[in-house]
Amino acid sequence: MKRLALLGLVVGISAVAGVAGGAHRVVAAETHTDCIQFDSGGNVIGLTPNCSMTVVQAGGQSQSFPAANPCTGDTGTVTLGVSHQVFHININGALDGWDTGTQTGSATFTPDDPTAASGSGTNTGWFGDSFNMQNLVQHFTMSVRIHLSDGTNVTVHGVGHISFSASNSITPVVAFDKKSLNFTCG
């Protein structure tokens, strides 16, 4: 999901850095399959004006990272799998753009100690970006719920927002990342 959020950032920076000012003719968006073009390394190399596209994908790259069970402190690995993804991209004639994506999938916790509680559940994420010649704004939400073998449930929610302006495209103008861990132990 981080890569997808970064896609929005790359697209936004490409739009801000790669398009000179001037008059733009406004026309209705057409449905395409190539609103954004990438090179073999996954870098954005072009945007198609007046373009709208939707991409639906079954499956995707899972992500694993070290974590601790907040109920017991047991260390282990969380793996977030992807079963379904949907992305919408719209770019107008001025190369202003909007993209959004959702993904759903599995979530597992595998403890380092095989006698400790393990578990599985679900994860859901959403992101949205909007960009124009002057600004880039990104938002995301995520929710993970894992049911552990000892009867406990771990729920994680996250919300984030970041804004960039053309005057300082490297450092965010406004940013927050609000995470809360809500869990029931017992």
C-alpha positions, 0 to 999 in steps of 0.5 A: 500500500505504501508503494501505491501512496507513493505512486500518488506522490510521484504522479503529483510531483511529475505533474508539478515539475513536468508541465509548463504554465500556459493555456489549456483547453478543457475537454471531457475525460475519455476512458483509457487504459494508459492515463499514467505511463511507467518505465520498466523501473516503475517510474512515472514517465508520462500523463495522458490529458483528459483521461479516466481509467479504472484498474481492478486487480485480484491479488497483489504483493503482500507485506510483512514486518516485525511487530509485537502483540499489544496484549502480551508483548510477544514479538513476531511478524505481521503479514498483510495479504492482498486479495482485491484492489481497485484504483481510479485515476482521472486527469484533466486537460491541465494535467490536474489529477485525482486518484483513489484506491482501495484494497482488501485482504488477509492479516496474520500474526506469527509469533517468534515463539511457536507456543505464543498466540498466533492469529489471522483476520482481515485488512482494508486500506484506502488512499486518495490523492489530488494534484495540480500545478501548485499542490499535492494532497494525499489521504489514507485510512487503514484498518486491520483486525486479527483474531488470536488463538488465545481468544484476544482480538487486536484492532489497528486503525490509521488515518493520515494526511499530507500536503505539498505546495509547489513552493516547497515540493520536498517538505510537506506543508501540512502532515499528520499521521493518527494511529490508534491501537484498540484491542481487547485482551482476555 
